[in-house]
Amino acid sequence: MRKVAIITGAGSGLGQATAVRLAQEDVNIVVVDVSEKGGNETVEMVKKIGVDAIFIKADVSKKEEVKNYVDQTVEHFGKIDYFFNNAGISGSGKFFLETTTDEIDQIVGINLMGALYGMRYVAEVMLKNGGGAIVNTASSAGVIGQDSVVTYAATKHGIVGMTKSMVAEYAKNGLRVNAIAPGPTETPMVKSFYEANPAMKENATRGIPQKRLGTPEEVAELVTFLLTSKAEYINGEVIRIDGGFTNTK
Ligand SMILES: NC(=O)c1ccc[n+]([C@@H]2O[C@H](COP(=O)([O-])OP(=O)(O)OC[C@H]3O[C@@H](n4cnc5c(N)ncnc54)[C@H](O)[C@@H]3O)[C@@H](O)[C@H]2O)c1
């Protein structure tokens, strides 16, 4: 029987690349995204690979919509084996005191509350069925401090704390929870962020020992490894995938 994965933010970037990579491992995919266009595109891509896939539209910052994507997954596929808790938005790129409190609410609502709600409802289903594997998307901004990303960094450090503490509570019940901390990776989100802040792109590439950004496919490979049985004894880790970036800070 095929494994079933929920991927949030699967309509683009890291989520979409991971949907494709997991489909190549014969995993059925639940594509969750606020964007219908991106979500439907991903469903088409993974169905071509030969697995079953559904799109569930949800804004992850709304808890009832999170509960709905979990309920609909169980109704359709009967279980959840893997969860890539990934939907997120970038920070505004402004210094903190130039950020409005509405911007803070929006970033925290999607990046942190959305991830916590997803964890809450998905883990409940997994634990009823004897366990499962979860990967949360943190960031370099979740492991080091940088300027212009104070709120974003707060959400991504929060993701790291959530990951480690879930393991302390539920590893004994069969749950594996890890986080990834990608450096700048060439996805649509990063492209638009750097188009608005070109000096930051130059700065970022200069600061990466490998002198290039990462690719969504490289991240998808890591997430697939962490979710599948190949990583059975890896739990509570925060894996950096950043060309050496944060290790040289
Ligand atoms: N790309 C990078 O350089 C990088 C680096 C570190 C961490 N990240 C993190 O990776 C994750 C994915 O980002 P990406 O680079 O693939 O970006 P992306 O913009 O390409 O994809 C993000 C997807 O999330 C969806 N989304 C946004 N808000 C949502 C919401 N409220 N509810 C549901 N879906 C929503 C978007 O529609 C989009 O399809 C984010 O959590 C981001 O913070 C990205």
The ligand as a Gaussian input file, in Angstrom:
#p B3LYP/6-31G(d) Opt

LIG

0 1
 N       13.732000      29.550000      -0.858000
 C       14.570000      29.822000       0.124000
 O       15.646000      30.386000      -0.053000
 C       14.225000      29.431000       1.511000
 C       15.243000      29.390000       2.455000
 C       14.934000      29.010000       3.741000
 C       13.638000      28.688000       4.056000
 N       12.663000      28.759000       3.110000
 C       11.315000      28.383000       3.501000
 O       10.846000      27.389000       2.624000
 C        9.425000      27.375000       2.614000
 C        8.942000      27.343000       1.186000
 O        9.369000      28.503000       0.536000
 P        9.718000      28.543000      -1.020000
 O       11.059000      29.141000      -1.117000
 O        9.441000      27.241000      -1.650000
 O        8.676000      29.663000      -1.494000
 P        7.562000      29.717000      -2.643000
 O        6.962000      31.073000      -2.570000
 O        8.146000      29.252000      -3.921000
 O        6.498000      28.647000      -2.165000
 C        5.719000      28.866000      -1.033000
 C        4.325000      28.309000      -1.277000
 O        3.582000      28.512000      -0.070000
 C        2.296000      28.982000      -0.418000
 N        1.741000      29.764000       0.673000
 C        2.081000      31.015000       1.062000
 N        1.305000      31.417000       2.069000
 C        0.443000      30.392000       2.326000
 C       -0.615000      30.208000       3.244000
 N       -0.969000      31.175000       4.086000
 N       -1.273000      29.035000       3.232000
 C       -0.939000      28.060000       2.361000
 N        0.040000      28.183000       1.454000
 C        0.720000      29.335000       1.441000
 C        2.496000      29.829000      -1.664000
 O        1.281000      29.976000      -2.396000
 C        3.561000      29.035000      -2.407000
 O        2.983000      28.091000      -3.285000
 C        9.009000      28.605000       3.423000
 O        8.655000      28.196000       4.731000
 C       10.258000      29.451000       3.459000
 O       10.295000      30.293000       4.585000
 C       12.927000      29.107000       1.840000

